[in-house]
Amino acid sequence: MKLVKLVMLAMAAWGITILRGQDAAQPTADLHAKASPEILPTPIPANSPELPELSQLDEIFKQTSLGKTADDYRMHVEWRKLQNQVANDPAVVAAKKTAQSARTDLEKRKLLGDYYTIYCERMQALAATPEMKAALDGFKAGHIAMLVQPRVRPTPSPAPSAIPAPSAAPVATPAGSPIPAVEPPLPSGG
């Protein structure tokens, strides 16, 4: 019980101390000190160097490199802005829908190549800096390179002349097949 009384007494004393700190200043105190003579700005010497305008300083800092990470971030921000501007372009949307509705893998790869070409051309038209245009060229080349399938044998084309080449061995054509059968090339020993 004494502990409770002691805590109550401490809280009351603390509250009174806080309230006392909120008292107004004595009426004899001079809150408005006498004004000192006005300080005039120092004149700028005539031979001082010319300072660039704020807009010129902004351009200087935009052009200078702040490091690889900052440059990558700046490039990424610009790329995202271009991506957002082009995302709802009717030609881009139509090309994407066409590519998604392709029936075969070969057709889809060809249509995706067309889509990436349209998409990147629209972004390059809006790009402001040569660095961004170069980055978009790399983006386009990378995505189109992913569409190539170098290990898939192409469909053989008909021979340009009526005389078959001596190196190709005749192989029987499967019944009902419009494409003549051609013996596959031998693997190179490497």
Residue pairs with C-beta under 8 A, 6 or more apart in sequence:
25 31
52 60
65 71
75 131
75 132
75 135
78 127
78 128
78 129
78 132
79 132
79 135
79 136
82 123
82 126
82 127
82 132
82 136
83 123
85 123
85 126
86 92
86 119
86 122
86 123
86 126
89 122
91 118
91 122
92 115
92 118
92 119
92 122
95 111
95 114
95 115
95 118
95 119
96 115
98 111
98 114
98 115
99 108
99 111
99 112
99 114
99 115
102 108
102 111
109 147
109 148
109 149
112 143
112 147
113 144
113 147
116 140
116 143
116 144
117 140
117 144
120 136
120 137
120 139
120 140
123 136
124 133
124 136
124 137
127 133
127 136
153 184
155 179
156 179
156 180
156 182
158 180
159 165
164 170
168 182
168 183
169 183
171 181
171 182
171 183
172 181
173 180
173 181
174 181
